[in-house]
Amino acid sequence: MIVNNRIIPGISGVGGVNPNIGSSQSTNQGSGISFEALLQKQIYDTKEVKFSKHAQSRLETRNIDLTSEQLNKLNESINKANAKGVKDSLVLVDDIAFVVNVKDKAVVTVMNKDEMKENVFSNIDGAVIA
């Protein structure tokens, strides 16, 4: 290597320099999906369903016991609603109705088949039947 017109023995130049390192180009050009979008989807999909205090009290007063299978169906249904862009959804799992805030994965209220009769569900923009 030459420094100030002097040769310094034992020092060689840098080989194999990649000019794209540190650039803002996406390496995932084929799929068209950004890393951030994939990360956010993964975080959302693994997020657990929450129950509001109102929904928790409804579960207790209406003697609704949820199985792990029903919770899995509920979670999958919320993910489907989210994929379609639904904000607030009615989710029917077996004979139980859930009104869900899809963005927050939060159950707002719960009712069984007896309370569903002659009931109007408002302020929802989608429904999923599991």
N, C-alpha and C positions, 0 to 999 in steps of 0.2 A: 504494500500500500504506500502511496506517496502522500506525504503531508508537507506543505511548504517546500515543495520541490526536493524533499528528502525521502529516501526509501527507508521504511521501517520494516525490518525483517520479522517474520513470524506472524504478521497480521495480513489477513486476506480479506477480500471484499465479501459482501453478503450475497449468497446465492439463493436462487429460487424465490425471489420476492413476488408476492401476489398483490397486484395493485388494487384488487377489489376488497381486500380486508379493511374493515371499518367503514365501508360504504353502506349506504342505506338501502341498497337493492335487496329485494327479497330473494332468498335462495329457494323458496317454494313457488317458483314461477308456473309450474305445470298445473297446479290445482286452482290457483286464483284465490285461495283463502289465506288470509294473513295469520301469522302466528298468534297475534293478540286475539283474533276471533276464535281460533281453535282453543286457546287457553281459557277464554271466558266461557265457551260452551262446556269444556271439561269441568270447570269449577261449578257451573250451574247444574250440570247433570249429576254431580256427586253431592250436591247440597241436599240436606235432609229437609223433609216437609215439616213446617212449623204449624202449630195450632194456636190460634189467638185465644185469649182468656174466654171470650164469648163461646168459641167453638169447644173449648175444654169443658165449660160448664154445660153446654148442650149434650156432649158425650155422656156426662155424668147423669144429668137429669132425665135423659131419654134412654138410659141403660144401654148404650151402644158400645160394644166391645169390639175393637178392631183386631183382626189377625195380622200376622206379618205378611201373608199373601195379599190381603186387602190393602195394606200400606204400600206394598210393592206395586200393585195395580194403580193405586192413586198416584204414586210418584211417576210411573211410566206415562200415565194420562196427562199429568201436568207437563212433562217434557214434550209430549206430542202437541199439546195446546201451545206451548211456547214456540215450537218449531213453526207453527202456523201463524204466529203473531198475535195470538189471543192474549188479552190483558186480564180479563176476569171471566172465569169459566164455571159452568156447572159440570161437575164430574159425577157420574153415576157408577158406583162400584157395588155389584150385587144388588141389595135392596137399600143401599145407603146413598144419600145425595150430599155432595160437598159443594159449597160455593167457595171458590179458590181465587186468591190474587196470584196470578201466574208468575208475574215478575218477581215477587218476593217468596214464592213457593209457600204461601201462608193460607191455611184453611180459615175462612171467615166464619162459616157456620156449617152445621151438620144436622141432617134429619134422616129419620128412618122412613120406611114406606108408609106408615100410618100418618105422619105429618106431611108427607108429600101430596096426599090426596087433596084435590081442589086448591092447590097452592100455585101462585104465580111467582116465577123467578124473574126478578128484574135486575138491571144493572150488570148484565153479563153480555159478552159479545161472542160467546162460543160455548159449545157443550161437547163433552167427551163421554162416550158410553164404554165402559171397560168390561 
